[in-house]
Amino acid sequence: MLEILTAEQWSPYIAGAGIGVLSWISFAFADKPLGCSTSYLRTFGMIRGLFRRGKREDNPYYEKFAPVIDWQVMLVLGIIIGAFISAWTSGAFTISMVPDMFAVRFGDNALLRAIFAAAGGILLGFGARFAGGCTSGHGISGITQLNITSILTVIFMFAGGIATAFIIYGVT
């Protein structure tokens, strides 16, 4: 039974059930829906506060979401640490500047890959703020609450993701 912890890939059913349980725990103990995008902006606010003392308070966003280390920031750190531990224990850990799928389509230029990754991250950040939450916020927490906005958001996220994959990688 414990060999699942060292498997390179987990069953999507087991992973989905685990995320569902985590969502219950989030509601039970934090009285908050599971989500991650706010933690990035809180972290940015903390970093900004180091360089621009006092300016953090001028931002209306930070009045609503104070730039502090909270459970969501710790969740993101846990995701990063957990992914590393999982890759390490399964023997799948490698350091790669350019993933194979990207290299086949666009070449093995690490700078180009970094530009694509940064642009994608920035667009995801704006999209998460524009949509009122990230994929985990809408896809997990919003749908479990039968929130119509979250259901529509997830439908359009999937449609946009599929369309983008067809544009970038073509139909195979």
C-alpha positions as CSV (number, residue, x, y, z in Angstrom):
1,M,0.0,0.0,0.0
2,L,2.8,2.5,0.8
3,E,4.4,1.9,-2.6
4,I,2.0,4.5,-3.9
5,L,4.0,7.1,-2.1
6,T,7.0,6.3,-4.3
7,A,5.1,5.9,-7.6
8,E,6.1,8.2,-10.4
9,Q,2.4,8.9,-11.2
10,W,-0.6,8.6,-8.9
11,S,-4.0,7.5,-9.9
12,P,-6.1,10.6,-10.7
13,Y,-8.9,9.1,-8.6
14,I,-6.7,8.8,-5.5
15,A,-5.2,12.3,-6.1
16,G,-8.7,13.7,-6.7
17,A,-10.0,12.1,-3.5
18,G,-7.1,13.6,-1.6
19,I,-7.8,17.0,-2.9
20,G,-11.4,16.6,-2.0
21,V,-10.5,15.7,1.6
22,L,-8.1,18.7,1.7
23,S,-11.0,20.9,0.6
24,W,-13.1,19.6,3.5
25,I,-10.2,20.2,5.9
26,S,-9.9,23.7,4.6
27,F,-13.5,24.5,5.2
28,A,-13.5,22.7,8.6
29,F,-10.4,24.3,10.1
30,A,-9.9,27.6,8.3
31,D,-13.5,28.3,7.3
32,K,-12.1,29.2,3.9
33,P,-12.3,27.7,0.4
34,L,-9.2,26.0,-1.0
35,G,-7.2,28.3,-3.3
36,C,-3.7,29.6,-4.0
37,S,-3.7,32.7,-6.1
38,T,-4.2,35.2,-3.3
39,S,-1.1,33.9,-1.6
40,Y,1.1,35.0,-4.6
41,L,-0.2,38.6,-4.3
42,R,0.2,38.5,-0.5
43,T,3.8,37.4,-1.0
44,F,4.3,40.2,-3.6
45,G,2.9,42.7,-1.1
46,M,5.4,41.5,1.6
47,I,8.3,41.8,-0.9
48,R,7.0,45.2,-2.1
49,G,6.8,46.3,1.6
50,L,10.5,45.6,2.0
51,F,11.4,48.1,-0.7
52,R,8.6,50.7,-0.4
53,R,7.9,51.1,3.2
54,G,4.4,52.5,3.9
55,K,3.3,52.2,0.2
56,R,1.6,48.8,1.0
57,E,-1.1,50.5,2.9
58,D,-2.0,52.8,0.0
59,N,-3.2,49.8,-2.1
60,P,-6.9,49.0,-1.7
61,Y,-6.3,45.4,-2.5
62,Y,-4.0,45.0,0.5
63,E,-6.6,46.5,2.7
64,K,-8.8,43.6,1.9
65,F,-6.1,40.9,1.7
66,A,-3.3,41.9,4.1
67,P,0.2,40.8,2.9
68,V,0.9,38.4,5.7
69,I,2.1,34.8,5.9
70,D,-1.2,32.9,6.3
71,W,-2.3,29.3,5.7
72,Q,-2.6,29.8,1.9
73,V,1.0,30.9,1.7
74,M,2.0,27.9,3.7
75,L,-0.2,25.7,1.3
76,V,1.8,26.9,-1.7
77,L,5.1,26.2,0.1
78,G,3.7,22.8,1.0
79,I,2.8,22.1,-2.7
80,I,6.4,23.0,-3.7
81,I,8.0,20.9,-1.0
82,G,5.6,18.0,-1.5
83,A,6.2,18.0,-5.3
84,F,10.0,17.9,-4.6
85,I,9.7,15.1,-2.1
86,S,7.4,13.1,-4.4
87,A,9.7,13.5,-7.4
88,W,12.8,12.6,-5.3
89,T,11.3,9.5,-3.7
90,S,9.9,8.2,-7.0
91,G,13.3,8.6,-8.7
92,A,11.7,11.0,-11.3
93,F,13.5,14.2,-10.1
94,T,15.5,15.9,-12.8
95,I,16.6,19.4,-13.5
96,S,15.6,20.5,-16.9
97,M,15.7,24.0,-18.3
98,V,13.7,23.0,-21.4
99,P,11.0,20.3,-21.1
100,D,11.0,17.7,-24.0
101,M,7.5,18.7,-25.2
102,F,8.6,22.4,-25.5
103,A,11.9,21.5,-27.2
104,V,10.2,19.4,-29.9
105,R,7.9,22.3,-30.8
106,F,10.0,25.4,-30.2
107,G,13.6,24.2,-29.9
108,D,15.9,23.9,-26.9
109,N,16.6,27.6,-26.3
110,A,16.4,28.1,-22.5
111,L,16.0,31.8,-22.8
112,L,13.0,31.4,-25.1
113,R,11.5,28.9,-22.6
114,A,12.0,31.3,-19.7
115,I,10.3,34.1,-21.7
116,F,7.3,31.8,-22.5
117,A,7.1,30.6,-18.8
118,A,7.3,34.2,-17.5
119,A,4.6,35.4,-19.9
120,G,2.4,32.4,-19.1
121,G,2.8,33.0,-15.4
122,I,1.9,36.7,-15.7
123,L,-1.1,35.9,-17.9
124,L,-2.3,33.3,-15.3
125,G,-1.9,35.8,-12.5
126,F,-4.0,38.4,-14.3
127,G,-6.5,35.8,-15.3
128,A,-6.8,34.5,-11.7
129,R,-7.5,38.1,-10.4
130,F,-9.8,38.8,-13.3
131,A,-11.8,35.6,-12.7
132,G,-11.9,36.2,-9.0
133,G,-9.8,33.1,-8.2
134,C,-7.5,30.5,-9.5
135,T,-8.2,27.1,-11.0
136,S,-8.1,25.4,-7.5
137,G,-10.3,28.1,-6.1
138,H,-13.0,27.8,-8.8
139,G,-12.4,24.2,-9.9
140,I,-12.3,22.6,-6.4
141,S,-13.9,25.0,-3.9
142,G,-16.3,26.8,-6.2
143,I,-17.7,23.7,-7.8
144,T,-18.0,21.9,-4.5
145,Q,-20.2,24.8,-3.4
146,L,-22.2,24.6,-6.7
147,N,-21.2,28.2,-7.4
148,I,-22.5,29.0,-11.0
149,T,-19.7,31.5,-11.6
150,S,-17.1,28.8,-10.7
151,I,-18.8,26.3,-13.0
152,L,-18.8,28.7,-15.9
153,T,-15.2,29.7,-15.2
154,V,-14.1,26.1,-15.2
155,I,-15.9,25.4,-18.5
156,F,-14.2,28.3,-20.1
157,M,-10.8,27.4,-18.5
158,F,-11.0,24.0,-20.1
159,A,-12.2,25.4,-23.5
160,G,-9.4,27.9,-23.5
161,G,-6.8,25.3,-22.5
162,I,-7.9,22.9,-25.2
163,A,-7.9,25.7,-27.8
164,T,-4.5,26.9,-26.8
165,A,-3.0,23.4,-26.9
166,F,-4.4,22.9,-30.4
167,I,-2.9,26.3,-31.5
168,I,0.5,25.6,-30.0
169,Y,0.9,21.9,-30.5
170,G,-1.5,21.2,-33.4
171,V,-3.9,18.3,-33.7
172,T,-2.3,14.9,-33.5
